[in-house]
Amino acid sequence: MLEAMQALEEWLYPIVCEINVTLSSYILVFLLIGVGLWYSIRTRFIQVRCFGEGMKKVFGNLSLRGGRQERGMSSFQALATAIAAQVGTGNIVGASGAILTGGPGAIFWMWVIAFFGMATIYAEATLAIKTRVVDEQGHFHGGPVYYITTAFKGAFGKFLAGFFAVAIILALGFMGCMVQSNSIGSTFQTAFHVPSWVVGIVLVVICAVIFLGGMSRLAAVTEKLVPVMAVIFLAGGLAVLVARYRYIPATFGMIFRYAFQPQAIIGGGFGYAIKTAISQGAKRGLFSNEAGMGSTPHAHAQANVKNPHDQGVVAMVGVFIDTFVVLTLNALVIISTLYTSDGILYTGVVPEGISNTNLAQTAFGTVFGAEGGAIFVAVCLFFFAFSTVLSWNMFGKINVIYLFGKKAAPVYAVIALIFIFLGTLMSNTLVWELTDMFNNLMVIPNAIALFALTGTVVRIARSKGLEEHSR
């Protein structure tokens, strides 16, 4: 079995890489920045104007006991489910891969993508609430397939929605879950010397229990798990930065310098280097915060809110937490320990044995000790990736039901569990490339619909602004 999978990987890998180069280097960058810039201008930079409002809605009445809702989720449960999807391997392994390939400057481009992505995700969340439907049992069904068919009636709308649904089922429900389990398996093998396939079996059992519990069990898990796992990781990261405080100014200096002079650290000509830095920032930034990809609107569509704007500003906070807090902290730890004057990557040459899967473990290990760093990252990554698997499974399930009806949901769950296990057996490189490819493909129909529904989003944003002004 392992030999057959290895042969399949060798055949698929160069094909998928070629597709990803075209998508991530050209189409993806223009679409992500284009949609984000467009909505930033049309909503008068709502990510700045309404950021405080979003923070108040999230943290003003924070509770980790949202309780069982009659239908859907509380606003915070929906945000926690979205953040569970956003804060995953993209923040640890994805950021590591971006830095290794595109240099420290790739983090700057991740920030750019995230800043404009906050406006994009506002549009996605408001449209998810605006276009959601309620079935005969009173359950919410919402997400890009519903606002795509609102934007485009007839055959074209059905084609775009179907294309998106297939892409997200493959990208998140199947391939994406392989990325998460692959990262968990490899880090646990490094930290605890446990065979990755054993970790895969444990994951499958735990996930099966939660999958069978439905949306209410998922919401109950994510609203408690997400805040706790974020606090643990932030505490560990801050401890490293305190120990490396002398290098923090140099760390920020490298991020900004190598954003515009990447060839100085990753080699090659200026044109090649800057394209690599930007595309890595865009590609890994998309995988991290998912703004523009069309995944998290499925969670926000479940929120029990009356005004779409209310969940839109909450959704913006999710991108902020994901990229500007969690991902940035991880990046600062890596750069301040490995890329500064006494670091092993100071010259830009990657030593043998260092990869995106163990880079963060190596970085934390410089302060916590090699074994302590490996264990800390492995435990954090387990919770990050595990929560992402739960949310992504739900997103895929919503689209399976859209395409095939409710009877297909159990079949989908079984196939998803098989992919989770297979992820612990496959090589990291092919798993990432496959996921990137389907992530990129999801962006295209989602972005087209977002452009088409600009008027709807702008009316929601402006009507709320007028309402606040009249008070």
Solvent accessible surface area in square Angstrom, and as a share of the most:
residue,aa,sasa,rsa
1,M,153,0.68
2,L,117,0.58
3,E,147,0.66
4,A,69,0.53
5,M,28,0.12
6,Q,109,0.48
7,A,59,0.46
8,L,89,0.44
9,E,24,0.11
10,E,117,0.52
11,W,163,0.57
12,L,40,0.20
13,Y,78,0.30
14,P,79,0.50
15,I,79,0.40
16,V,3,0.02
17,C,31,0.18
18,E,118,0.53
19,I,70,0.35
20,N,3,0.02
21,V,78,0.45
22,T,67,0.39
23,L,14,0.07
24,S,5,0.03
25,S,18,0.12
26,Y,108,0.41
27,I,71,0.36
28,L,3,0.02
29,V,18,0.10
30,F,151,0.63
31,L,38,0.19
32,L,13,0.07
33,I,46,0.23
34,G,26,0.25
35,V,3,0.02
36,G,0,0.00
37,L,74,0.37
38,W,97,0.34
39,Y,0,0.00
40,S,0,0.00
41,I,100,0.51
42,R,78,0.28
43,T,2,0.01
44,R,128,0.47
45,F,77,0.32
46,I,0,0.00
47,Q,5,0.02
48,V,94,0.54
49,R,98,0.36
50,C,14,0.08
51,F,52,0.22
52,G,39,0.37
53,E,44,0.20
54,G,0,0.00
55,M,59,0.27
56,K,155,0.66
57,K,87,0.37
58,V,6,0.03
59,F,95,0.40
60,G,53,0.51
61,N,144,0.74
62,L,84,0.42
63,S,55,0.35
64,L,66,0.33
65,R,197,0.72
66,G,27,0.26
67,G,44,0.43
68,R,201,0.74
69,Q,53,0.23
70,E,184,0.82
71,R,105,0.38
72,G,21,0.20
73,M,1,0.00
74,S,25,0.16
75,S,31,0.20
76,F,37,0.15
77,Q,5,0.02
78,A,0,0.00
79,L,1,0.00
80,A,1,0.01
81,T,0,0.00
82,A,1,0.00
83,I,10,0.05
84,A,0,0.00
85,A,2,0.01
86,Q,2,0.01
87,V,2,0.01
88,G,2,0.02
89,T,0,0.00
90,G,1,0.01
91,N,0,0.00
92,I,2,0.01
93,V,1,0.00
94,G,1,0.01
95,A,0,0.00
96,S,0,0.00
97,G,6,0.05
98,A,0,0.00
99,I,1,0.00
100,L,34,0.17
101,T,68,0.39
102,G,0,0.00
103,G,1,0.01
104,P,0,0.00
105,G,0,0.00
106,A,0,0.00
107,I,0,0.00
108,F,36,0.15
109,W,38,0.13
110,M,0,0.00
111,W,36,0.13
112,V,32,0.19
113,I,10,0.05
114,A,0,0.00
115,F,68,0.28
116,F,34,0.14
117,G,5,0.05
118,M,8,0.03
119,A,0,0.00
120,T,3,0.02
121,I,0,0.00
122,Y,0,0.00
123,A,0,0.00
124,E,0,0.00
125,A,0,0.00
126,T,0,0.00
127,L,1,0.00
128,A,0,0.00
129,I,13,0.07
130,K,118,0.50
131,T,21,0.12
132,R,45,0.16
133,V,71,0.41
134,V,74,0.43
135,D,27,0.14
136,E,144,0.65
137,Q,107,0.48
138,G,19,0.19
139,H,89,0.40
140,F,10,0.04
141,H,25,0.11
142,G,0,0.00
143,G,0,0.00
144,P,0,0.00
145,V,0,0.00
146,Y,36,0.14
147,Y,0,0.00
148,I,0,0.00
149,T,38,0.22
150,T,59,0.34
151,A,26,0.20
152,F,47,0.20
153,K,158,0.67
154,G,47,0.45
155,A,86,0.66
156,F,107,0.44
157,G,0,0.00
158,K,146,0.62
159,F,127,0.53
160,L,11,0.05
161,A,0,0.00
162,G,17,0.16
163,F,74,0.31
164,F,0,0.00
165,A,0,0.00
166,V,74,0.43
167,A,5,0.04
168,I,0,0.00
169,I,16,0.08
170,L,52,0.26
171,A,0,0.00
172,L,0,0.00
173,G,0,0.00
174,F,21,0.09
175,M,31,0.14
176,G,0,0.00
177,C,0,0.00
178,M,6,0.03
179,V,1,0.00
180,Q,1,0.00
181,S,0,0.00
182,N,10,0.05
183,S,0,0.00
184,I,0,0.00
185,G,0,0.00
186,S,36,0.23
187,T,1,0.01
188,F,42,0.17
189,Q,89,0.40
190,T,71,0.41
191,A,8,0.06
192,F,75,0.31
193,H,155,0.69
194,V,48,0.28
195,P,61,0.38
196,S,22,0.14
197,W,127,0.45
198,V,50,0.28
199,V,11,0.07
200,G,0,0.00
201,I,80,0.40
202,V,75,0.43
203,L,1,0.00
204,V,33,0.19
205,V,89,0.51
206,I,62,0.32
207,C,0,0.00
208,A,24,0.18
209,V,82,0.47
210,I,17,0.09
211,F,27,0.11
212,L,151,0.75
213,G,21,0.20
214,G,28,0.27
215,M,63,0.28
216,S,43,0.28
217,R,106,0.39
218,L,9,0.04
219,A,4,0.03
220,A,42,0.32
221,V,41,0.23
222,T,0,0.00
223,E,2,0.01
224,K,84,0.36
225,L,29,0.14
226,V,9,0.05
227,P,29,0.18
228,V,77,0.44
229,M,6,0.03
230,A,17,0.13
231,V,98,0.56
232,I,78,0.40
233,F,0,0.00
234,L,45,0.22
235,A,58,0.45
236,G,8,0.08
237,G,0,0.00
238,L,100,0.50
239,A,47,0.36
240,V,0,0.00
241,L,16,0.08
242,V,108,0.62
243,A,59,0.45
244,R,34,0.13
245,Y,143,0.54
246,R,172,0.63
247,Y,37,0.14
248,I,51,0.26
249,P,98,0.62
250,A,51,0.40
251,T,1,0.01
252,F,75,0.31
253,G,38,0.36
254,M,23,0.10
255,I,0,0.00
256,F,96,0.40
257,R,125,0.46
258,Y,17,0.07
259,A,0,0.00
260,F,109,0.45
261,Q,87,0.39
262,P,0,0.00
263,Q,60,0.27
264,A,56,0.44
265,I,14,0.07
266,I,43,0.22
267,G,32,0.31
268,G,57,0.54
269,G,47,0.45
270,F,111,0.46
271,G,46,0.44
272,Y,129,0.49
273,A,0,0.00
274,I,31,0.16
275,K,79,0.33
276,T,16,0.09
277,A,0,0.00
278,I,43,0.22
279,S,11,0.07
280,Q,19,0.08
281,G,0,0.00
282,A,0,0.00
283,K,19,0.08
284,R,19,0.07
285,G,1,0.01
286,L,2,0.01
287,F,4,0.02
288,S,0,0.00
289,N,0,0.00
290,E,0,0.00
291,A,3,0.03
292,G,4,0.04
293,M,0,0.00
294,G,0,0.00
295,S,0,0.00
296,T,0,0.00
297,P,0,0.00
298,H,0,0.00
299,A,0,0.00
300,H,1,0.01
301,A,0,0.00
302,Q,2,0.01
303,A,0,0.00
304,N,62,0.32
305,V,26,0.15
306,K,204,0.86
307,N,42,0.22
308,P,20,0.13
309,H,3,0.01
310,D,29,0.15
311,Q,0,0.00
312,G,0,0.00
313,V,0,0.00
314,V,3,0.02
315,A,0,0.00
316,M,1,0.00
317,V,1,0.00
318,G,1,0.01
319,V,0,0.00
320,F,59,0.24
321,I,31,0.15
322,D,0,0.00
323,T,1,0.01
324,F,59,0.25
325,V,45,0.26
326,V,1,0.00
327,L,0,0.00
328,T,15,0.09
329,L,13,0.07
330,N,0,0.00
331,A,0,0.00
332,L,17,0.09
333,V,0,0.00
334,I,0,0.00
335,I,0,0.00
336,S,0,0.00
337,T,5,0.03
338,L,2,0.01
339,Y,7,0.03
340,T,3,0.02
341,S,79,0.51
342,D,87,0.45
343,G,13,0.13
344,I,87,0.44
345,L,1,0.00
346,Y,117,0.45
347,T,103,0.60
348,G,24,0.23
349,V,107,0.62
350,V,63,0.36
351,P,50,0.32
352,E,182,0.81
353,G,59,0.57
354,I,31,0.16
355,S,45,0.29
356,N,26,0.14
357,T,22,0.13
358,N,37,0.19
359,L,0,0.00
360,A,1,0.00
361,Q,8,0.04
362,T,42,0.25
363,A,0,0.00
364,F,0,0.00
365,G,10,0.10
366,T,73,0.42
367,V,54,0.31
368,F,70,0.29
369,G,35,0.33
370,A,88,0.68
371,E,126,0.56
372,G,30,0.29
373,G,0,0.00
374,A,10,0.08
375,I,57,0.29
376,F,39,0.16
377,V,1,0.01
378,A,0,0.00
379,V,54,0.31
380,C,4,0.03
381,L,0,0.00
382,F,36,0.15
383,F,68,0.28
384,F,0,0.00
385,A,0,0.00
386,F,15,0.06
387,S,0,0.00
388,T,1,0.00
389,V,0,0.00
390,L,3,0.02
391,S,0,0.00
392,W,2,0.01
393,N,8,0.04
394,M,11,0.05
395,F,0,0.00
396,G,0,0.00
397,K,66,0.28
398,I,8,0.04
399,N,0,0.00
400,V,8,0.04
401,I,35,0.18
402,Y,71,0.27
403,L,59,0.29
404,F,141,0.59
405,G,29,0.28
406,K,96,0.41
407,K,188,0.79
408,A,22,0.17
409,A,13,0.10
410,P,86,0.54
411,V,92,0.53
412,Y,7,0.03
413,A,22,0.17
414,V,88,0.50
415,I,64,0.32
416,A,0,0.00
417,L,28,0.14
418,I,93,0.47
419,F,44,0.18
420,I,0,0.00
421,F,56,0.23
422,L,38,0.19
423,G,0,0.00
424,T,8,0.04
425,L,50,0.25
426,M,23,0.10
427,S,48,0.31
428,N,28,0.15
429,T,78,0.45
430,L,2,0.01
431,V,2,0.01
432,W,6,0.02
433,E,27,0.12
434,L,14,0.07
435,T,0,0.00
436,D,2,0.01
437,M,22,0.10
438,F,28,0.12
439,N,2,0.01
440,N,5,0.03
441,L,42,0.21
442,M,0,0.00
443,V,2,0.01
444,I,51,0.26
445,P,1,0.00
446,N,0,0.00
447,A,2,0.01
448,I,64,0.32
449,A,0,0.00
450,L,1,0.00
451,F,81,0.34
452,A,53,0.41
453,L,17,0.08
454,T,9,0.05
455,G,33,0.32
456,T,26,0.15
457,V,0,0.00
458,V,6,0.04
459,R,159,0.58
460,I,17,0.09
461,A,3,0.03
462,R,111,0.40
463,S,62,0.40
464,K,19,0.08
465,G,28,0.26
466,L,126,0.63
467,E,68,0.31
468,E,77,0.35
469,H,159,0.71
470,S,90,0.58
471,R,196,0.72
